[in-house]
Amino acid sequence: MLEIYKGALEVKEIESRWLDLAISQNCGAFIKFVGIVRDENSIEGLSFDIYRPILERWFESWQKRADENKAKLFMAHSEGDVLLGQSSYIAGVLSPKRRVALELIDEFVEDFKASAPIWKYDLVGGERIYAKDRSTAIKGSGLLA
Amino acid sequence: MVEVSFLGPIQEEPISYDVSNLKELSLILKKDERFSKWLENCAVALNDEIVYDLNLNLKDGDKVTILPPVCGG
């Protein structure tokens, strides 16, 4: 389940809904990762652009992989501005077994960082500044160079 | 014509080019200073599928997307 929201995530509402699903599906393990915007480099917050068509394909490919282990993936992400102390990203794995969920959340979040078509900007003085130094070139980059 | 979109921080509107393969598109974009500095770190998608082969042919109506380095979360 992939959810995109304008602005900050309502973490408690989203988690509660996902947890209800975990209980209703008789799954023994639900693991989540919540990303929170922290105070660093004098930023006021972060801002995000998302390209949904490729993000949706990327997520579907991960869900297919999770299906092999009877696991279900969840992801919520913000588009636009998210201020300090707010959440911009939640990833979750629901699985009958603990070990599957623990391993999958690690791989899923790492590949998200390297591959998901999302661009981050620091909010400084009301301006959006591309977080170039913290960004990762997607595998296969440089094809047209 | 092939429509090329430039995502995220590149901040340019989509442009249509009359090209028949990715090699031709590469030659055009390398000469355009708005895009040349980005190309080394950009992935390329053809009709929303990331591609890895410069020899791919393009047909009328294809959509090419240029994806600069990402950082979600």
Backbone of each chain as ProteinMPNN parsed JSONL, in Angstrom:
{"seq_chain_A": "MLEIYKGALEVKEIESRWLDLAISQNCGAFIKFVGIVRDENSIEGLSFDIYRPILERWFESWQKRADENKAKLFMAHSEGDVLLGQSSYIAGVLSPKRRVALELIDEFVEDFKASAPIWKYDLVGGERIYAKDRSTAIKGSGLLA", "coords_chain_A": {"N_chain_A": [[0.84, -1.185, 0.0], [0.744, 2.054, -1.042], [1.013, 5.375, -0.136], [0.594, 8.783, -0.762], [0.991, 11.997, 0.518], [0.019, 15.435, 0.779], [2.178, 17.639, 2.226], [3.067, 17.319, 5.781], [3.071, 14.041, 7.38], [0.337, 12.405, 9.004], [1.142, 10.763, 11.487], [0.18, 9.098, 13.61], [-2.433, 8.48, 12.854], [-2.022, 7.123, 10.434], [-0.377, 4.952, 11.189], [-2.07, 3.674, 12.983], [-4.135, 2.807, 11.361], [-2.761, 1.039, 9.665], [-1.93, -0.814, 11.549], [-4.347, -1.877, 12.431], [-4.999, -3.295, 10.147], [-2.986, -5.195, 10.204], [-3.73, -6.681, 12.426], [-6.212, -7.624, 11.602], [-5.465, -9.353, 9.594], [-4.252, -11.434, 10.792], [-1.456, -11.421, 11.238], [1.783, -11.935, 12.574], [3.858, -10.176, 12.866], [4.637, -6.785, 12.721], [6.448, -4.27, 11.451], [7.814, -1.053, 11.582], [9.211, 1.935, 10.106], [9.858, 5.204, 10.899], [10.433, 8.301, 9.54], [11.709, 11.359, 10.653], [11.799, 14.869, 10.438], [14.693, 16.513, 11.256], [16.431, 18.966, 13.27], [18.934, 20.461, 11.711], [21.798, 21.965, 10.2], [20.676, 24.522, 10.154], [18.158, 24.467, 8.927], [14.686, 25.083, 8.033], [12.945, 23.199, 7.479], [12.05, 20.417, 5.334], [11.533, 19.784, 1.821], [9.724, 18.113, -0.761], [9.786, 16.634, -4.025], [7.964, 14.411, -6.081], [7.935, 11.753, -8.429], [5.369, 10.166, -9.523], [4.552, 7.974, -11.395], [6.856, 6.3, -11.81], [7.601, 5.81, -9.203], [5.418, 4.325, -8.311], [5.699, 1.987, -9.872], [8.16, 1.078, -8.925], [7.488, 0.536, -6.264], [5.551, -1.469, -6.623], [7.145, -3.526, -7.657], [8.662, -4.168, -5.446], [6.619, -5.041, -3.754], [5.858, -7.371, -5.058], [8.107, -8.903, -4.613], [7.951, -9.108, -1.845], [5.618, -10.562, -1.654], [6.435, -13.153, -2.144], [7.263, -14.017, 0.278], [5.01, -13.96, 1.742], [4.526, -11.452, 2.774], [3.483, -8.038, 3.404], [3.859, -4.794, 2.111], [4.107, -1.405, 3.243], [3.936, 2.049, 2.583], [4.257, 5.465, 3.254], [4.518, 8.768, 2.11], [5.562, 12.19, 2.062], [4.676, 14.988, -0.017], [5.827, 18.112, -1.131], [6.137, 20.666, 1.449], [7.623, 19.925, 4.645], [7.884, 20.414, 8.023], [10.293, 21.019, 10.742], [10.5, 18.398, 13.122], [8.272, 17.162, 12.194], [6.846, 14.374, 10.353], [7.96, 12.808, 7.343], [8.06, 10.423, 6.087], [7.068, 7.082, 6.186], [7.709, 3.69, 6.5], [6.586, 0.352, 6.299], [6.401, -3.11, 7.237], [4.48, -5.967, 7.036], [4.052, -9.154, 8.267], [3.695, -12.741, 8.549], [5.797, -13.832, 9.944], [8.491, -12.947, 12.139], [11.29, -12.743, 11.37], [11.325, -12.479, 8.561], [10.095, -9.977, 8.272], [11.869, -8.243, 9.592], [14.197, -8.437, 8.029], [13.262, -7.624, 5.539], [12.398, -4.968, 5.915], [14.762, -3.6, 6.249], [16.132, -3.958, 3.756], [14.253, -2.855, 2.043], [13.992, -0.149, 2.86], [16.602, 0.745, 2.418], [16.884, 0.422, -0.378], [14.888, 2.125, -1.154], [16.035, 4.601, -0.512], [18.029, 4.684, -2.434], [16.813, 4.417, -4.897], [14.105, 5.309, -5.209], [12.041, 7.61, -6.958], [12.28, 10.431, -5.778], [12.78, 13.757, -4.774], [14.721, 15.787, -2.685], [14.664, 18.815, -0.842], [16.231, 21.38, 1.053], [14.658, 23.603, 3.284], [15.344, 26.844, 3.528], [15.429, 30.051, 4.74], [12.971, 30.464, 3.55], [13.359, 29.529, 1.003], [13.717, 26.831, -1.43], [16.245, 24.545, -1.447], [18.04, 22.357, -3.326], [18.98, 19.196, -2.113], [21.646, 18.288, -2.896], [24.144, 17.127, -2.145], [23.377, 15.082, -0.49], [22.064, 13.354, -2.033], [21.487, 10.502, -4.187], [22.712, 9.045, -7.13], [20.642, 7.326, -9.375], [20.79, 3.821, -10.144], [22.395, 3.068, -13.167], [22.677, 5.605, -14.07], [23.948, 8.301, -16.104], [23.738, 7.444, -18.658], [23.156, 9.035, -20.895], [25.281, 10.71, -21.022]], "CA_chain_A": [[0.0, 0.0, 0.0], [1.561, 3.26, -1.189], [0.187, 6.557, 0.12], [1.305, 10.057, -0.892], [0.233, 13.065, 1.171], [0.503, 16.807, 0.655], [2.662, 18.111, 3.527], [3.496, 16.35, 6.803], [2.248, 12.842, 7.588], [-0.363, 12.225, 10.285], [1.756, 9.474, 11.797], [-0.651, 8.235, 14.464], [-3.59, 7.99, 12.079], [-1.554, 6.16, 9.434], [0.075, 3.752, 11.913], [-3.222, 3.011, 13.579], [-4.854, 2.131, 10.272], [-1.952, -0.099, 9.225], [-1.927, -1.809, 12.629], [-5.649, -2.552, 12.366], [-4.909, -4.259, 9.053], [-2.12, -6.279, 10.679], [-4.507, -7.522, 13.337], [-7.286, -8.286, 10.85], [-4.902, -10.377, 8.71], [-3.627, -12.467, 11.621], [-0.011, -11.433, 11.037], [2.46, -11.899, 13.86], [4.915, -9.158, 12.934], [4.456, -5.525, 11.99], [7.611, -3.436, 11.753], [7.725, 0.209, 10.84], [10.276, 2.921, 10.212], [9.29, 6.548, 10.761], [11.438, 9.346, 9.332], [11.296, 12.643, 11.238], [12.68, 15.972, 10.02], [15.41, 16.979, 12.439], [17.039, 20.292, 13.218], [20.359, 20.433, 11.357], [22.213, 22.916, 9.15], [19.817, 25.721, 10.19], [17.006, 24.39, 8.019], [13.357, 25.261, 8.632], [12.221, 21.968, 7.165], [12.414, 19.803, 4.06], [10.464, 19.79, 0.831], [9.913, 16.942, -1.63], [9.102, 16.39, -5.297], [7.798, 12.968, -6.328], [7.438, 11.353, -9.754], [4.545, 9.019, -9.119], [4.49, 6.761, -12.241], [7.984, 5.383, -11.57], [7.537, 5.406, -7.79], [4.424, 3.246, -8.199], [6.302, 0.761, -10.434], [9.2, 0.633, -7.989], [6.82, -0.047, -5.101], [4.918, -2.732, -7.044], [8.177, -4.563, -7.798], [8.996, -4.59, -4.086], [5.501, -5.807, -3.201], [5.943, -8.717, -5.653], [9.166, -9.605, -3.881], [7.42, -9.391, -0.506], [4.586, -11.604, -1.802], [7.085, -14.477, -2.097], [7.389, -14.374, 1.695], [3.691, -13.698, 2.35], [4.597, -10.175, 3.494], [2.835, -6.897, 2.753], [4.618, -3.569, 2.346], [3.381, -0.144, 3.374], [4.787, 3.23, 2.539], [3.616, 6.773, 3.152], [5.536, 9.808, 1.916], [5.055, 13.549, 1.843], [5.017, 15.801, -1.178], [5.781, 19.497, -0.649], [6.921, 21.062, 2.622], [7.469, 19.242, 5.937], [8.694, 21.232, 8.938], [11.049, 20.334, 11.787], [9.71, 17.626, 14.077], [7.189, 16.454, 11.519], [7.275, 13.166, 9.639], [7.814, 12.848, 5.886], [8.224, 9.083, 5.508], [6.861, 5.891, 7.014], [7.732, 2.419, 5.78], [6.15, -0.72, 7.183], [6.307, -4.475, 6.702], [3.568, -6.838, 7.759], [4.427, -10.52, 7.889], [3.381, -13.752, 9.57], [7.009, -14.199, 10.692], [9.348, -11.845, 12.569], [12.563, -12.646, 10.649], [11.031, -11.948, 7.225], [9.786, -8.548, 8.369], [13.088, -7.521, 9.973], [15.112, -8.375, 6.884], [12.648, -6.893, 4.436], [12.343, -3.518, 6.178], [16.112, -3.085, 6.025], [16.402, -3.901, 2.318], [13.261, -1.973, 1.415], [14.33, 1.251, 3.161], [17.875, 1.067, 1.754], [16.652, 0.597, -1.813], [14.095, 3.355, -1.265], [16.972, 5.733, -0.51], [18.875, 4.667, -3.633], [16.094, 4.237, -6.167], [12.761, 5.899, -5.342], [12.143, 8.911, -7.632], [11.858, 11.506, -4.877], [13.86, 14.743, -4.665], [14.646, 16.483, -1.395], [15.169, 20.185, -0.788], [16.238, 22.032, 2.36], [13.949, 24.893, 3.342], [16.205, 27.814, 4.217], [15.015, 31.418, 4.411], [11.8, 30.4, 2.671], [13.724, 29.002, -0.319], [13.971, 25.393, -1.566], [17.601, 24.314, -1.956], [18.207, 20.93, -3.637], [19.94, 18.52, -1.228], [22.49, 17.586, -3.877], [25.197, 16.323, -1.513], [22.787, 13.935, 0.207], [21.295, 12.587, -3.011], [22.165, 9.351, -4.793], [22.382, 8.81, -8.541], [19.959, 6.045, -9.577], [21.566, 2.839, -10.9], [22.279, 3.271, -14.613], [22.814, 7.025, -14.4], [25.04, 8.655, -17.007], [23.513, 6.823, -19.976], [23.15, 10.023, -21.986], [26.432, 11.629, -20.888]], "C_chain_A": [[0.884, 1.249, 0.0], [0.652, 4.482, -1.043], [1.053, 7.809, 0.024], [0.416, 11.161, -0.313], [0.859, 14.422, 0.871], [0.912, 17.275, 2.056], [2.948, 16.968, 4.49], [2.523, 15.184, 6.944], [1.575, 12.892, 8.967], [0.022, 10.828, 10.779], [0.81, 8.559, 12.578], [-1.834, 7.649, 13.702], [-3.152, 6.894, 11.111], [-1.156, 4.847, 10.122], [-1.105, 2.951, 12.454], [-3.991, 2.198, 12.529], [-4.085, 0.891, 9.812], [-1.968, -1.212, 10.286], [-3.249, -2.584, 12.657], [-5.644, -3.626, 11.278], [-4.07, -5.467, 9.471], [-2.922, -7.253, 11.535], [-5.559, -8.315, 12.559], [-6.741, -9.413, 9.965], [-4.125, -11.449, 9.479], [-2.124, -12.586, 11.375], [0.694, -11.215, 12.376], [3.495, -10.805, 13.993], [4.543, -7.941, 12.098], [5.582, -4.596, 12.411], [7.524, -2.166, 10.937], [8.959, 1.067, 11.083], [9.625, 4.274, 9.977], [10.427, 7.555, 10.628], [10.907, 10.683, 9.833], [12.297, 13.718, 10.823], [13.358, 16.55, 11.253], [16.121, 18.296, 12.163], [18.534, 20.151, 12.93], [20.607, 21.432, 10.235], [21.286, 24.132, 9.03], [18.655, 25.676, 9.204], [15.709, 24.643, 8.783], [12.508, 24.002, 8.421], [12.762, 21.391, 5.867], [11.237, 19.932, 3.097], [10.765, 18.687, -0.183], [9.133, 17.072, -2.936], [9.04, 14.883, -5.495], [7.363, 12.768, -7.769], [6.679, 10.042, -9.566], [4.587, 7.809, -10.046], [5.634, 5.78, -11.956], [8.012, 4.946, -10.107], [6.567, 4.232, -7.629], [4.97, 1.933, -8.747], [7.345, 0.186, -9.488], [8.541, -0.069, -6.802], [6.191, -1.394, -5.456], [5.952, -3.85, -7.154], [8.612, -5.069, -6.418], [7.867, -5.412, -3.463], [5.499, -7.227, -3.758], [6.984, -9.543, -4.916], [8.669, -9.998, -2.48], [6.381, -10.515, -0.557], [5.177, -13.001, -1.673], [7.231, -14.967, -0.654], [6.106, -14.087, 2.479], [3.688, -12.413, 3.177], [3.891, -9.083, 2.705], [3.615, -5.638, 3.126], [3.689, -2.368, 2.425], [4.386, 0.993, 3.205], [3.917, 4.471, 2.439], [4.723, 7.802, 2.996], [4.866, 11.15, 1.642], [5.522, 14.112, 0.515], [4.906, 17.252, -0.702], [6.523, 19.648, 0.672], [6.57, 20.273, 3.891], [8.422, 19.941, 6.919], [9.388, 20.389, 10.01], [10.121, 19.615, 12.755], [8.543, 16.891, 13.461], [7.751, 15.247, 10.766], [6.999, 13.287, 8.142], [7.762, 11.442, 5.278], [7.918, 8.016, 6.548], [6.917, 4.676, 6.092], [7.308, 1.342, 6.767], [6.144, -2.06, 6.467], [5.437, -5.297, 7.643], [3.838, -8.266, 7.308], [3.981, -11.504, 8.96], [4.576, -14.018, 10.482], [7.906, -12.995, 10.956], [10.577, -11.649, 11.654], [12.373, -12.061, 9.248], [10.842, -10.436, 7.293], [11.037, -7.735, 8.688], [14.038, -7.372, 8.783], [14.552, -7.498, 5.765], [12.636, -5.387, 4.689], [13.7, -2.888, 5.919], [16.381, -2.906, 4.526], [15.49, -2.891, 1.618], [13.63, -0.503, 1.636], [15.635, 1.647, 2.474], [17.659, 1.289, 0.257], [15.793, 1.826, -2.082], [15.022, 4.556, -1.377], [17.732, 5.827, -1.831], [18.09, 4.764, -4.94], [14.77, 4.987, -6.308], [12.864, 7.307, -5.939], [11.524, 10.045, -6.814], [13.055, 12.445, -4.71], [13.631, 15.613, -3.434], [15.288, 17.863, -1.502], [15.188, 20.638, 0.666], [15.429, 23.32, 2.247], [14.793, 25.842, 4.187], [15.787, 29.214, 3.771], [13.848, 31.436, 3.435], [12.101, 29.871, 1.28], [13.92, 27.492, -0.277], [15.344, 25.209, -2.18], [17.809, 22.803, -2.1], [19.304, 20.314, -2.765], [20.878, 17.648, -2.056], [23.487, 16.633, -3.214], [24.657, 15.085, -0.803], [22.028, 13.015, -0.761], [22.16, 11.52, -3.679], [21.728, 9.201, -6.244], [21.767, 7.414, -8.675], [20.846, 5.132, -10.426], [21.333, 3.023, -12.41], [22.432, 4.72, -15.036], [24.024, 7.255, -15.303], [24.863, 8.093, -18.408], [23.639, 7.83, -21.111], [24.373, 10.937, -21.965], [27.513, 11.322, -21.922]], "O_chain_A": [[1.669, 1.468, 0.922], [-0.353, 4.604, -1.743], [2.112, 7.891, 0.647], [-0.772, 11.238, -0.626], [2.076, 14.539, 0.727], [0.085, 17.303, 2.967], [3.058, 15.809, 4.088], [1.329, 15.309, 6.672], [2.158, 13.352, 9.95], [-0.678, 9.848, 10.524], [0.66, 7.384, 12.244], [-2.191, 6.484, 13.877], [-3.818, 5.868, 10.978], [-1.553, 3.766, 9.686], [-1.129, 1.722, 12.388], [-4.428, 1.074, 12.776], [-4.672, -0.17, 9.596], [-2.013, -2.397, 9.956], [-3.264, -3.795, 12.879], [-6.198, -4.711, 11.451], [-4.394, -6.608, 9.14], [-2.814, -8.471, 11.395], [-5.775, -9.501, 12.807], [-7.482, -10.334, 9.621], [-3.428, -12.268, 8.882], [-1.579, -13.688, 11.31], [0.255, -10.413, 13.201], [3.967, -10.523, 15.095], [4.183, -8.056, 10.927], [5.668, -4.185, 13.568], [7.201, -2.196, 9.75], [9.645, 0.949, 12.099], [8.926, 4.473, 8.983], [11.285, 7.647, 11.505], [9.799, 11.091, 9.487], [13.506, 13.492, 10.856], [12.694, 17.018, 12.178], [16.372, 18.682, 11.021], [19.306, 19.765, 13.809], [19.723, 21.702, 9.422], [21.129, 24.699, 7.948], [18.215, 26.712, 8.704], [15.631, 24.45, 9.996], [11.501, 23.784, 9.094], [13.8, 21.823, 5.365], [10.099, 20.158, 3.509], [11.927, 18.368, -0.433], [7.997, 17.544, -2.963], [9.965, 14.164, -5.116], [6.528, 13.514, -8.28], [7.268, 8.966, -9.465], [4.654, 6.687, -9.545], [5.41, 4.572, -11.871], [8.41, 3.819, -9.81], [6.849, 3.272, -6.911], [4.738, 0.875, -8.161], [7.413, -1.024, -9.273], [8.983, -1.139, -6.384], [6.285, -2.349, -4.685], [5.673, -4.991, -6.787], [8.896, -6.254, -6.246], [8.124, -6.367, -2.729], [5.183, -8.179, -3.044], [6.776, -10.722, -4.632], [8.947, -11.098, -2.003], [6.273, -11.316, 0.372], [4.53, -13.918, -1.168], [7.311, -16.168, -0.398], [6.116, -13.984, 3.705], [2.949, -12.294, 4.154], [3.722, -9.189, 1.49], [3.983, -5.435, 4.283], [2.644, -2.314, 1.777], [5.535, 0.897, 3.636], [2.972, 4.528, 1.652], [5.75, 7.722, 3.671], [3.774, 11.23, 1.078], [6.588, 13.774, -0.001], [3.99, 17.587, 0.049], [7.423, 18.867, 0.983], [5.405, 19.993, 4.172], [9.622, 20.041, 6.664], [9.106, 19.2, 10.162], [9.089, 20.151, 13.159], [7.891, 16.085, 14.125], [8.96, 15.12, 10.571], [5.958, 13.793, 7.724], [7.456, 11.286, 4.096], [8.449, 8.048, 7.658], [6.265, 4.636, 5.049], [7.641, 1.418, 7.95], [5.914, -2.14, 5.26], [5.632, -5.318, 8.858], [3.85, -8.555, 6.112], [3.895, -11.153, 10.137], [4.407, -14.382, 11.646], [8.059, -12.126, 10.097], [10.865, -10.532, 11.223], [13.175, -11.239, 8.803], [11.375, -9.703, 6.46], [11.244, -6.662, 8.12], [14.61, -6.304, 8.566], [15.279, -6.732, 5.132], [12.847, -4.608, 3.759], [13.78, -1.764, 5.424], [16.804, -1.837, 4.086], [15.916, -2.171, 0.715], [13.584, 0.296, 0.7], [15.76, 2.775, 1.996], [18.195, 2.241, -0.312], [15.946, 2.489, -3.108], [14.826, 5.425, -2.227], [18.042, 6.925, -2.294], [18.642, 5.15, -5.971], [14.353, 5.275, -7.43], [13.676, 8.112, -5.484], [10.434, 10.54, -7.1], [14.189, 12.001, -4.529], [12.53, 16.101, -3.177], [16.312, 18.046, -2.16], [14.275, 20.322, 1.43], [15.506, 24.032, 1.247], [14.935, 25.665, 5.397], [15.79, 29.524, 2.58], [13.752, 32.327, 2.59], [11.195, 29.77, 0.453], [14.247, 26.931, 0.769], [15.594, 25.657, -3.299], [17.759, 22.065, -1.116], [20.414, 20.839, -2.686], [20.891, 16.424, -1.923], [23.661, 15.494, -3.647], [25.406, 14.143, -0.546], [21.428, 12.023, -0.347], [23.386, 11.623, -3.728], [20.537, 9.224, -6.554], [22.307, 6.44, -8.152], [21.562, 5.598, -11.313], [20.19, 3.12, -12.858], [22.329, 5.038, -16.22], [24.994, 6.499, -15.268], [25.743, 8.249, -19.255], [24.172, 7.508, -22.173], [24.489, 11.838, -22.795], [28.545, 11.993, -21.955]]}, "seq_chain_B": "MVEVSFLGPIQEEPISYDVSNLKELSLILKKDERFSKWLENCAVALNDEIVYDLNLNLKDGDKVTILPPVCGG", "coords_chain_B": {"N_chain_B": [[7.633, 12.7, -32.877], [9.345, 12.97, -29.769], [8.662, 13.248, -26.379], [10.451, 14.846, -23.852], [10.978, 14.841, -20.435], [12.106, 16.669, -17.614], [13.065, 16.012, -14.48], [12.464, 16.893, -10.946], [15.049, 18.783, -9.46], [16.032, 19.881, -11.853], [14.308, 21.543, -13.143], [13.085, 22.392, -15.658], [10.795, 22.901, -18.324], [8.934, 20.305, -20.09], [10.246, 19.132, -23.241], [9.818, 18.663, -26.744], [11.403, 16.506, -29.021], [12.718, 15.717, -32.256], [13.756, 12.829, -32.685], [15.265, 9.579, -33.265], [16.448, 7.675, -31.746], [18.084, 6.909, -28.565], [20.728, 7.673, -28.649], [20.828, 9.817, -30.456], [19.329, 11.644, -29.018], [20.997, 11.988, -26.831], [23.186, 13.323, -28.003], [22.037, 15.784, -28.643], [21.204, 16.767, -26.111], [23.629, 16.944, -24.787], [24.772, 19.111, -25.952], [23.338, 21.179, -25.008], [23.385, 23.626, -22.679], [21.721, 23.848, -20.487], [21.198, 21.289, -19.747], [23.467, 19.65, -19.981], [25.271, 19.555, -17.812], [23.951, 17.991, -16.014], [23.726, 15.419, -16.999], [25.579, 13.318, -16.494], [24.961, 12.339, -13.985], [22.369, 11.484, -14.163], [19.604, 9.255, -14.384], [17.703, 7.463, -16.909], [14.459, 7.181, -18.164], [12.276, 5.306, -20.229], [9.129, 5.656, -21.334], [8.317, 5.487, -18.661], [9.849, 3.42, -17.617], [12.916, 2.524, -16.275], [15.86, 2.67, -18.21], [18.786, 1.087, -19.713], [20.257, 0.975, -21.979], [21.858, 2.521, -24.537], [21.41, 2.185, -27.196], [18.748, 1.954, -27.72], [15.833, 2.257, -29.693], [13.633, 4.971, -30.535], [10.188, 5.867, -30.81], [7.535, 7.689, -32.449], [5.708, 9.611, -30.162], [6.731, 8.447, -27.899], [7.793, 8.653, -24.464], [10.291, 10.188, -22.744], [12.124, 10.312, -19.75], [14.098, 12.235, -17.589], [16.036, 11.615, -14.817], [17.355, 13.069, -12.07], [19.827, 12.738, -9.304], [18.485, 11.113, -6.38], [16.692, 11.474, -3.232], [14.852, 10.356, -1.002], [12.662, 10.364, 1.909]], "CA_chain_B": [[8.277, 13.501, -31.832], [9.52, 12.324, -28.461], [8.62, 14.268, -25.324], [11.447, 14.619, -22.812], [10.675, 15.565, -19.192], [13.271, 16.84, -16.748], [12.406, 15.974, -13.167], [13.058, 17.417, -9.731], [15.759, 20.065, -9.416], [16.452, 20.416, -13.158], [13.393, 22.674, -13.292], [12.824, 22.848, -17.027], [9.552, 22.36, -18.869], [9.165, 19.246, -21.081], [10.578, 19.576, -24.6], [9.671, 17.605, -27.757], [12.525, 16.431, -29.956], [12.551, 14.81, -33.39], [14.905, 11.905, -32.61], [14.823, 8.2, -33.478], [17.035, 6.779, -30.734], [18.633, 7.623, -27.408], [22.021, 8.269, -29.021], [20.558, 11.142, -31.033], [18.9, 12.521, -27.927], [22.19, 12.282, -26.042], [23.983, 14.339, -28.706], [21.343, 17.085, -28.525], [21.204, 17.258, -24.724], [25.009, 17.27, -24.391], [25.112, 20.437, -26.492], [22.456, 22.185, -24.374], [24.013, 23.878, -21.363], [20.732, 23.665, -19.41], [21.111, 19.882, -19.371], [24.732, 18.905, -20.1], [25.919, 19.34, -16.506], [23.185, 17.008, -15.234], [23.589, 14.113, -17.637], [26.432, 12.283, -15.916], [24.344, 11.775, -12.778], [20.933, 11.26, -14.36], [19.061, 8.033, -14.984], [16.798, 7.73, -18.026], [13.322, 6.256, -18.269], [11.516, 5.329, -21.477], [7.736, 5.324, -20.997], [8.295, 5.245, -17.205], [10.666, 2.257, -17.263], [14.326, 2.909, -16.328], [16.548, 1.921, -19.276], [20.239, 1.022, -19.522], [20.853, 0.723, -23.289], [21.868, 3.731, -25.363], [21.018, 1.842, -28.57], [17.287, 1.801, -27.839], [15.16, 3.123, -30.666], [12.476, 5.728, -30.045], [9.154, 6.052, -31.835], [6.686, 8.863, -32.253], [4.829, 9.508, -28.989], [7.451, 7.934, -26.717], [8.033, 9.622, -23.386], [11.588, 9.983, -22.085], [12.19, 11.07, -18.497], [15.459, 12.383, -17.077], [15.9, 11.582, -13.355], [18.584, 13.409, -11.337], [20.004, 11.981, -8.054], [17.288, 11.097, -5.53], [16.878, 11.422, -1.777], [13.565, 10.353, -0.314], [12.694, 10.109, 3.342]], "C_chain_B": [[8.3, 12.723, -30.511], [9.513, 13.42, -27.407], [9.594, 13.9, -24.205], [11.108, 15.494, -21.608], [11.895, 15.555, -18.294], [12.758, 16.995, -15.318], [13.176, 16.692, -12.071], [13.787, 18.733, -9.93], [16.188, 20.614, -10.765], [15.57, 21.601, -13.547], [13.327, 23.261, -14.697], [11.528, 22.188, -17.491], [9.872, 21.231, -19.87], [9.411, 19.831, -22.469], [10.381, 18.393, -25.549], [10.83, 17.669, -28.735], [12.187, 15.436, -31.066], [13.787, 13.908, -33.449], [14.4, 10.472, -32.761], [15.497, 7.201, -32.542], [17.668, 7.607, -29.614], [19.981, 8.266, -27.722], [21.827, 9.673, -29.589], [20.144, 12.131, -29.952], [20.098, 12.94, -27.074], [23.004, 13.402, -26.688], [23.356, 15.732, -28.559], [21.473, 17.63, -27.107], [22.607, 17.649, -24.264], [25.428, 18.662, -24.872], [24.308, 21.562, -25.82], [22.93, 22.42, -22.939], [23.017, 23.797, -20.188], [20.783, 22.239, -18.858], [22.46, 19.171, -19.268], [25.355, 18.596, -18.738], [25.202, 18.269, -15.67], [23.387, 15.574, -15.722], [24.386, 12.996, -16.969], [25.782, 11.592, -14.714], [22.853, 11.483, -12.931], [20.635, 9.889, -14.949], [18.047, 8.442, -16.058], [15.678, 6.7, -18.011], [12.671, 6.437, -19.628], [10.119, 4.804, -21.146], [7.644, 4.784, -19.559], [8.984, 3.949, -16.768], [12.127, 2.69, -17.372], [15.034, 2.046, -17.377], [18.062, 2.07, -19.116], [20.98, 0.908, -20.852], [20.714, 1.953, -24.186], [21.407, 3.453, -26.792], [19.513, 1.703, -28.764], [16.723, 2.785, -28.852], [13.96, 3.812, -30.02], [11.471, 5.86, -31.179], [8.28, 7.252, -31.462], [5.752, 8.645, -31.055], [5.499, 8.939, -27.758], [7.707, 9.063, -25.723], [9.359, 9.269, -22.714], [11.631, 10.881, -20.852], [13.618, 11.077, -17.981], [15.376, 12.549, -15.558], [17.237, 11.899, -12.673], [18.681, 12.623, -10.02], [18.863, 12.205, -7.055], [17.649, 11.071, -4.043], [15.516, 11.5, -1.099], [13.753, 10.244, 1.184], [12.888, 11.33, 4.194]], "O_chain_B": [[7.401, 11.942, -30.2], [10.252, 14.399, -27.512], [9.563, 12.787, -23.68], [10.967, 16.711, -21.725], [12.624, 14.565, -18.22], [12.102, 17.982, -14.987], [14.345, 17.048, -12.221], [13.238, 19.681, -10.491], [16.677, 21.742, -10.819], [16.027, 22.542, -14.196], [13.491, 24.465, -14.895], [11.211, 21.065, -17.099], [10.965, 21.206, -20.435], [8.866, 20.874, -22.829], [10.728, 17.26, -25.215], [11.196, 18.74, -29.218], [11.475, 14.455, -30.852], [14.741, 14.192, -34.174], [13.252, 10.176, -32.429], [15.158, 6.017, -32.544], [17.771, 8.831, -29.703], [20.337, 9.286, -27.131], [22.564, 10.599, -29.249], [20.548, 13.293, -29.962], [20.203, 14.091, -26.651], [23.458, 14.32, -26.005], [24.059, 16.726, -28.374], [21.807, 18.799, -26.91], [22.769, 18.564, -23.458], [26.305, 19.302, -24.292], [24.572, 22.743, -26.042], [22.88, 21.521, -22.099], [23.429, 23.69, -19.032], [20.468, 21.991, -17.694], [22.581, 18.187, -18.538], [25.901, 17.512, -18.531], [25.779, 17.712, -14.736], [23.239, 14.625, -14.952], [23.92, 11.859, -16.889], [26.023, 10.412, -14.459], [22.157, 11.26, -11.941], [21.305, 9.424, -15.871], [17.597, 9.586, -16.114], [15.919, 5.501, -17.863], [12.527, 7.555, -20.123], [9.953, 3.656, -20.733], [6.99, 3.776, -19.29], [8.728, 3.445, -15.674], [12.551, 3.169, -18.424], [14.83, 0.833, -17.426], [18.559, 3.009, -18.494], [22.202, 0.76, -20.863], [19.61, 2.365, -24.543], [21.053, 4.38, -27.521], [19.056, 1.369, -29.858], [17.075, 3.964, -28.875], [13.358, 3.293, -29.081], [11.84, 5.952, -32.35], [8.292, 7.744, -30.333], [5.09, 7.612, -30.956], [4.909, 8.942, -26.678], [7.82, 10.235, -26.08], [9.518, 8.172, -22.18], [11.232, 12.045, -20.895], [14.273, 10.036, -17.941], [14.744, 13.48, -15.059], [18.152, 11.075, -12.699], [17.74, 11.922, -9.65], [18.35, 13.314, -6.903], [18.758, 10.698, -3.658], [15.081, 12.571, -0.676], [14.869, 10.055, 1.669], [12.931, 11.227, 5.42]]}, "name": "protein", "num_of_chains": 2, "seq": "MLEIYKGALEVKEIESRWLDLAISQNCGAFIKFVGIVRDENSIEGLSFDIYRPILERWFESWQKRADENKAKLFMAHSEGDVLLGQSSYIAGVLSPKRRVALELIDEFVEDFKASAPIWKYDLVGGERIYAKDRSTAIKGSGLLAMVEVSFLGPIQEEPISYDVSNLKELSLILKKDERFSKWLENCAVALNDEIVYDLNLNLKDGDKVTILPPVCGG"}
